Amino acid sequence: MNLKFVYIAGASIVIVAVILFLVTDFGIFSNGNSNVQKSNNTIPRDVEPLKLSVKNIIPKPINNNSSNIQILFEAFNPTRSTVLLEAIHYNIFLNDTRLVSGDIGTKPEGFVASQEGVFPIVSNSTTTLKDMQVLKLNNKIADRWNDILGNKSSYIINGTYSYAQTSSLESNAADKDFKFTFP
């Protein structure tokens, strides 16, 4: 009989503790003055996107019929946490004619994917990313070939870049389209 009393007293203490926990921590019948610090979902998050720009496009002749086209992108991270630039897919146009297309980095697929082609950009810093593609002389650009090699052309660059930002236990990822004129 004495053992039965101990079980009832123990169960009663557990029930009272659970009720007190619910009342004080979750605000049930409380005046909101709990000493427990609660998370506030209305705090504005640091969601300013990564800023991408074209720093330079440099033609490097290989021979009379082909040239390397090097493009330099600058990625600026305006946030307070590190951002992972995963990939840039781009096209370079001259007078509505696509000259070259390329990719910088690789967008990871899945949780356990390799991070080899991902570029971390720390808070308030800029990273320069380079890529080079071969441009072959053809009928569509023959009249502008000397302007391209002499770096006297104006280009349209468009595409998409992908990035991820992780802070605390929250992760945000985005794909953003871009379109630049250079110079």
Residue, then its C-alpha position, 0 to 999 in steps of 0.5 A: m500500500n505504501l508503494k501505491f502512495v509513492y506512485i500516485a505522488g510521483a505521477s502528481i508531481v510530474i503532472v503539476a510540472v508539465i502544467l507549470f511548464l506549459v503555462t509559463d513557457f508557452g504563454i497559456f494563461s500567462n501575462g507574457n513576462s516569462n523569463v525564458q527567451k523565445s524565438n521571434n519569427t518576426i525578426p527581419r532576416d538578412v536576405e539581401p541577395l548576392k550581387l553579380s557584375v561583369k568585370n571584364i571580357i577579354p578576347k585572346p586570339i589563338n589564330n586567324n579563325s578562333s579566339n579565346i573569350q575570357i569573362l570575369f565576373e565579380a560577386f559581392n556578398p552584402t550580407r553578414s554571413t557567408v554565401l556559397l556561390e554554386a554556379i553561374h550559367y551565362n551567354i555572351f551576345l553581340n548584335d543578337t548573335r550568341l558568341v559563347s556560353g559557359d558555366i562556372g561552378t556546379k550546382p550541388e544535387g542533393f544533401v551529400a553532393s560534393q562542394e568542389g565547384v562551390f565558391p564561398i564568399v565571406s561577409n562584405s567581400t568580393t570574389t572574382l570568377k573567371d571562365m574562358q570559351v573558344l570563339k570560332l570565326n563564322n559568317k554571322i560575326a565575320d564583319r565584327w571579327n576585328d572589333i571583337l579582337g580589338n576589344k571594341s565591341s559591346y556585349i550583352i551577357n545574360g544567364t542565371y546564378s545560383y547561391a545558398q546562404t546558411s545562418s544558424l539552423e536556417s538555409n536559403a537558396a536561390d537562382k537569379d537571372f541576370k542581364f548585363t551590357f558590357p562595357 
